[in-house]
């Protein structure tokens, strides 16, 4: 059956909106009709080669929809079920999984090497990050879907698949923000806005949002920011001025740039914690001298997928949504069609933020 999809023909090439031939689900697979898919910066990183996946590929890893068919051996799902796509399913058997660190599963992305569909011309296609959400329908492993939590609309639920889990997890799992602590979030895109809301939920006393764009201030304050700083060479100094010259307890870096990571580190107090969520290229080199590492006693840590276990965290997020503490609609700056994805990529490159949501 042919469906429309956004195909990346080669690294660095523009996306092509075209028809693809999608097979029926095989053993252990499900077919999902997408309700919505978020346009994440990681998709841009896949298209430009910052992150490597086999191509040609259908991108999109943040989505939700309805099961329309199940393959042999799938007994826990049925047509009509609402599901959230999980682009990094854990295997439960590797060393990381045995330690409970499912977000570091060694086998999570094995499916990206599979051929899951073909162009109408017969060219093999790979699922960019397992789930190929930039399409009207997709076929995925049953391990790549989770039930949509009660009370969460399908279109909103799409954002749970990456931005919200990542931003929330960065604050609650990686940085472990405590009530009364001060927080700075660098980068006010979908993940950054989620982190701002998470810091507010955690009870942070001061939440500083940092971005290059003055236009994002309203979005940031609506998400929970108490202060807004336009990124510059004086950013660390400005954040110190907002925190009695101490620096924040926690910095969450969502941009993946060397200068931003370094500034986030410089913005924290002695003994402070910096969590790096942004995905940068190999050319982004961050330097520290040995004396400052000793003197400042700070912690710098990476954060993959918010250090989250989606199966455990989605019900928690759903409770925050139902209670009005977490507003998914506040993350969406525009709702677009499939054909609007290339322009959404251009907006991300230009630093225009929030989250574009493809609605099918």
C-alpha positions as CSV (number, residue, x, y, z in Angstrom):
1,X,0.0,0.0,0.0
2,X,1.4,3.4,-1.0
3,X,1.5,6.3,1.5
4,X,3.2,9.7,1.4
5,X,6.4,10.2,3.3
6,X,9.4,12.6,3.7
7,X,12.4,10.7,2.3
8,X,16.0,11.7,2.8
9,X,17.7,10.3,-0.4
10,X,21.2,11.0,0.8
11,X,23.0,12.9,3.6
12,X,23.0,16.6,2.9
13,X,20.2,16.3,0.3
14,X,16.8,18.0,0.7
15,X,13.9,15.9,1.8
16,X,11.6,14.6,-0.9
17,X,7.9,14.4,-0.2
18,X,6.9,11.3,-2.2
19,X,4.9,8.1,-2.2
20,X,6.4,4.9,-0.7
21,X,5.3,1.3,-0.7
22,X,4.7,0.2,2.8
23,X,4.3,-3.6,3.4
24,X,1.9,-5.3,5.8
25,X,3.3,-5.9,9.3
26,X,5.4,-9.0,9.7
27,X,5.8,-11.1,12.8
28,X,6.3,-8.9,15.9
29,X,5.4,-5.7,13.9
30,X,2.5,-3.2,13.9
31,X,1.3,-0.8,11.4
32,X,0.4,2.7,12.7
33,X,-1.5,5.5,11.1
34,X,0.2,8.7,12.3
35,X,-1.9,11.4,13.9
36,X,1.0,13.8,14.4
37,X,4.8,13.9,14.3
38,X,7.1,16.5,15.9
39,X,9.9,18.0,13.9
40,X,13.0,17.6,16.2
41,X,16.5,19.0,15.8
42,X,17.7,15.4,15.8
43,X,16.0,14.9,12.5
44,X,18.0,17.9,11.2
45,X,21.2,16.3,12.6
46,X,20.4,13.1,10.7
47,X,19.8,14.9,7.5
48,X,23.1,16.8,7.6
49,X,25.2,13.9,8.8
50,X,25.9,15.0,12.4
51,X,24.3,11.7,13.4
52,X,24.8,8.8,11.0
53,X,22.1,6.4,9.8
54,X,21.7,4.3,6.7
55,X,20.1,6.2,3.8
56,X,17.9,6.5,1.9
57,X,15.7,6.9,4.9
58,X,12.3,8.2,6.1
59,X,13.0,10.5,9.0
60,X,10.9,11.4,12.0
61,X,11.1,9.8,15.4
62,X,8.6,11.7,17.6
63,X,5.1,10.7,16.8
64,X,1.8,9.1,17.9
65,X,-1.0,7.5,16.0
66,X,-3.5,4.6,15.8
67,X,-2.7,0.9,15.2
68,X,-4.3,-0.2,12.0
69,X,-2.9,-3.8,11.8
70,X,-0.8,-6.2,13.8
71,X,1.5,-9.0,12.7
72,X,1.8,-12.5,13.9
73,X,2.6,-12.9,17.6
74,X,1.5,-9.4,18.6
75,X,-1.1,-10.1,21.3
76,X,-1.0,-7.0,23.4
77,X,-2.0,-4.5,20.7
78,X,-5.0,-4.4,18.4
79,X,-6.3,-2.2,15.6
80,X,-7.8,1.0,17.1
81,X,-5.3,1.3,19.9
82,X,-3.7,4.7,20.3
83,X,0.1,4.6,20.7
84,X,3.2,6.8,21.2
85,X,6.2,5.8,19.1
86,X,9.3,4.9,21.0
87,X,12.4,5.4,18.8
88,X,14.8,3.8,21.3
89,X,13.3,0.6,22.6
90,X,15.5,-1.2,25.1
91,X,16.5,-4.8,24.5
92,X,16.5,-5.8,28.2
93,X,19.6,-8.0,27.7
94,X,22.7,-5.8,27.1
95,X,25.0,-4.6,29.8
96,X,23.4,-1.1,30.1
97,X,19.9,-2.7,30.4
98,X,21.2,-5.0,33.1
99,X,22.2,-1.9,35.0
100,X,18.8,-0.3,34.6
101,X,20.2,2.3,32.2
102,X,17.8,1.5,29.4
103,X,18.4,4.8,27.7
104,X,21.9,3.6,26.9
105,X,20.8,0.3,25.4
106,X,23.4,-1.1,23.0
107,X,20.8,-2.5,20.7
108,X,18.2,0.3,20.7
109,X,19.0,1.5,17.2
110,X,19.6,-1.9,15.4
111,X,16.4,-1.4,13.5
112,X,17.8,1.6,11.6
113,X,19.7,-0.8,9.4
114,X,16.7,-2.7,8.3
115,X,14.8,-2.1,5.0
116,X,11.3,-1.4,6.1
117,X,9.7,0.0,2.9
118,X,10.6,0.9,-0.7
119,X,10.0,3.9,-2.9
120,X,7.4,3.5,-5.6
121,X,10.4,3.1,-7.9
122,X,11.7,0.1,-5.9
123,X,14.6,1.8,-3.9
124,X,15.1,0.3,-0.4
125,X,14.3,2.6,2.5
126,X,15.5,2.6,6.1
127,X,13.6,3.9,9.1
128,X,15.7,6.9,10.2
129,X,15.5,6.3,13.9
130,X,13.5,3.1,13.9
131,X,10.0,4.5,13.5
132,X,9.9,6.7,10.3
133,X,7.3,9.0,11.7
134,X,7.4,11.5,8.7
135,X,4.8,9.4,6.9
136,X,1.1,9.0,6.8
137,X,1.6,5.4,8.1
138,X,4.6,3.4,9.3
139,X,5.4,-0.2,10.2
140,X,7.5,-0.7,13.3
141,X,8.5,-3.3,15.8
142,X,5.9,-3.8,18.5
143,X,8.7,-2.8,21.0
144,X,8.6,0.7,19.4
145,X,5.1,1.6,20.6
146,X,3.7,2.4,24.0
147,X,0.0,3.0,24.9
148,X,-1.1,6.6,24.8
149,X,-1.8,7.6,28.4
150,X,-5.5,8.3,29.3
151,X,-6.6,11.9,28.8
152,X,-3.8,12.9,26.4
153,X,-5.0,13.7,22.8
154,X,-3.1,11.8,20.1
155,X,-1.7,14.9,18.4
156,X,-0.3,16.2,21.7
157,X,1.0,12.7,22.6
158,X,3.4,12.9,19.7
159,X,5.5,15.3,21.7
160,X,5.9,12.7,24.5
161,X,8.0,10.6,22.2
162,X,11.1,12.8,22.4
163,X,11.0,16.5,23.4
164,X,9.1,16.0,26.7
165,X,10.8,12.8,27.8
166,X,14.1,14.4,27.1
167,X,13.5,17.8,28.7
168,X,11.7,16.4,31.7
169,X,14.2,13.6,32.2
170,X,17.2,16.0,31.9
171,X,15.8,17.9,34.9
172,X,14.4,15.1,37.0
173,X,16.7,12.1,36.2
174,X,20.0,13.6,35.1
175,X,20.3,16.9,37.0
176,X,17.9,15.8,39.8
177,X,16.7,19.3,40.5
178,X,15.5,19.8,44.1
179,X,12.9,22.2,45.4
180,X,14.4,25.7,45.9
181,X,17.4,25.2,43.6
182,X,18.1,27.6,40.7
183,X,18.2,26.5,37.1
184,X,19.4,27.9,33.8
185,X,18.2,26.3,30.5
186,X,20.2,27.0,27.4
187,X,18.2,26.8,24.2
188,X,14.4,27.5,24.0
189,X,13.3,24.9,21.5
190,X,11.0,22.0,22.1
191,X,13.3,20.3,24.5
192,X,14.3,23.5,26.3
193,X,10.6,24.5,26.8
194,X,10.0,21.0,28.2
195,X,13.0,21.5,30.6
196,X,11.7,24.8,31.7
197,X,8.3,23.3,32.6
198,X,10.1,20.4,34.3
199,X,12.1,22.8,36.4
200,X,8.9,24.6,37.5
201,X,7.3,21.2,38.4
202,X,10.5,20.4,40.4
203,X,10.0,23.5,42.5
204,X,13.0,25.5,41.3
205,X,13.1,29.0,42.9
206,X,14.6,30.8,39.9
207,X,14.5,29.5,36.3
208,X,16.7,31.4,33.8
209,X,16.1,30.8,30.1
210,X,18.9,31.6,27.6
211,X,18.6,31.9,23.9
212,X,20.0,33.9,21.0
213,X,16.5,35.1,20.0
214,X,14.6,37.7,21.8
215,X,11.4,36.5,20.2
216,X,11.3,33.4,22.3
217,X,11.0,35.2,25.6
218,X,7.2,35.0,25.7
219,X,7.3,31.2,25.1
220,X,10.0,30.8,27.8
221,X,8.1,32.7,30.4
222,X,4.9,30.9,29.7
223,X,6.8,27.6,30.2
224,X,8.1,28.7,33.6
225,X,11.1,31.0,33.1
226,X,11.4,33.7,35.8
227,X,14.2,35.5,33.9
228,X,15.3,35.6,30.2
229,X,18.8,36.3,29.0
230,X,19.9,36.9,25.4
231,X,22.9,34.8,24.7
232,X,26.2,36.7,24.4
233,X,29.8,36.7,25.7
234,X,28.4,38.1,28.9
235,X,25.8,35.3,29.6
236,X,27.6,33.7,32.5
237,X,28.1,37.1,34.1
238,X,24.4,38.0,33.7
239,X,23.3,34.7,35.3
240,X,25.6,35.3,38.2
241,X,24.1,38.7,38.7
242,X,20.7,37.1,38.9
243,X,21.9,34.6,41.6
244,X,23.7,36.8,44.1
245,X,26.9,36.3,42.2
246,X,26.9,32.6,42.9
247,X,25.7,31.1,39.7
248,X,22.8,28.6,39.3
249,X,22.7,25.2,40.9
250,X,21.9,23.5,37.7
251,X,22.4,24.3,34.0
252,X,20.7,22.3,31.2
253,X,22.3,22.7,27.8
254,X,19.9,22.0,24.9
255,X,21.9,23.4,21.9
256,X,24.8,21.0,21.5
257,X,27.4,23.8,20.8
258,X,30.8,24.0,22.4
259,X,30.4,27.6,23.3
260,X,27.0,27.0,24.9
261,X,28.3,24.0,26.9
262,X,31.2,26.0,28.2
263,X,28.9,28.9,29.1
264,X,26.5,26.6,30.9
265,X,29.4,25.3,33.0
266,X,30.6,28.8,33.7
267,X,27.1,29.8,34.8
268,X,26.9,27.3,37.6
269,X,28.0,27.8,41.2
270,X,30.9,26.1,42.8
271,X,29.7,22.5,43.1
272,X,27.0,23.1,40.5
273,X,25.8,20.6,37.9
274,X,25.6,20.9,34.1
275,X,23.6,18.5,32.1
276,X,24.3,18.4,28.3
277,X,21.2,17.4,26.3
278,X,22.1,19.0,22.9
279,X,23.7,16.9,20.2
280,X,26.8,18.5,18.7
281,X,29.1,17.5,16.0
282,X,32.6,16.1,16.4
283,X,34.1,19.5,15.5
284,X,32.5,21.0,18.6
285,X,35.5,20.8,21.1
286,X,35.0,21.9,24.7
287,X,38.1,22.6,26.8
288,X,38.8,22.9,30.5
289,X,42.0,23.2,32.5
290,X,42.9,20.8,35.2
291,X,42.9,23.5,38.0
292,X,39.4,24.8,37.3
293,X,38.0,21.2,37.4
294,X,39.5,20.8,40.9
295,X,38.7,24.3,42.1
296,X,35.1,24.6,41.0
297,X,34.1,21.1,42.0
298,X,31.4,21.1,39.3
299,X,29.8,18.1,37.6
300,X,29.4,17.9,33.8
301,X,27.3,15.0,32.5
302,X,25.8,13.9,29.2
303,X,22.1,13.0,29.0
304,X,20.7,10.6,26.4
305,X,16.9,10.7,25.9
306,X,16.5,12.4,29.2
307,X,18.0,9.3,31.0
308,X,14.4,8.1,30.8
309,X,12.6,4.8,30.7
310,X,9.6,5.7,28.5
311,X,7.4,2.9,29.9
312,X,7.8,4.2,33.4
313,X,7.9,7.9,32.7
314,X,4.9,8.3,30.3
315,X,2.4,7.6,33.1
316,X,4.1,10.1,35.3
317,X,4.1,12.8,32.5
318,X,0.4,12.0,31.9
319,X,-0.5,12.7,35.5
320,X,1.3,16.1,35.2
321,X,-0.7,16.8,32.0
322,X,-4.0,15.9,33.6
323,X,-3.2,18.0,36.7
324,X,-2.4,21.0,34.5
325,X,1.2,21.2,35.5
326,X,2.5,20.2,32.1
327,X,1.2,21.9,29.0
328,X,2.1,20.2,25.7
329,X,0.3,22.7,23.5
330,X,2.8,25.4,24.8
331,X,5.6,23.5,23.0
332,X,4.0,23.8,19.6
333,X,4.7,27.0,17.6
334,X,3.2,25.9,14.3
335,X,1.1,23.0,13.0
336,X,2.2,22.0,9.5
337,X,1.5,19.5,6.8
338,X,4.0,16.9,5.6
339,X,5.1,19.3,2.8
340,X,6.0,21.9,5.5
341,X,8.9,19.8,7.0
342,X,11.7,21.3,4.8
343,X,10.6,24.8,5.8
344,X,10.5,23.7,9.5
345,X,14.1,22.6,9.1
346,X,15.0,26.0,7.8
347,X,13.4,27.6,10.8
348,X,15.4,25.5,13.1
349,X,18.6,26.5,11.3
350,X,17.5,30.1,11.7
351,X,17.0,29.7,15.5
352,X,13.3,30.0,15.4
353,X,11.9,27.8,18.2
354,X,9.3,25.8,19.9
355,X,8.2,22.8,18.0
356,X,6.7,22.4,14.6
357,X,4.1,19.6,14.6
358,X,3.1,17.7,11.5
359,X,-0.6,16.9,11.7
360,X,-1.9,14.2,9.4
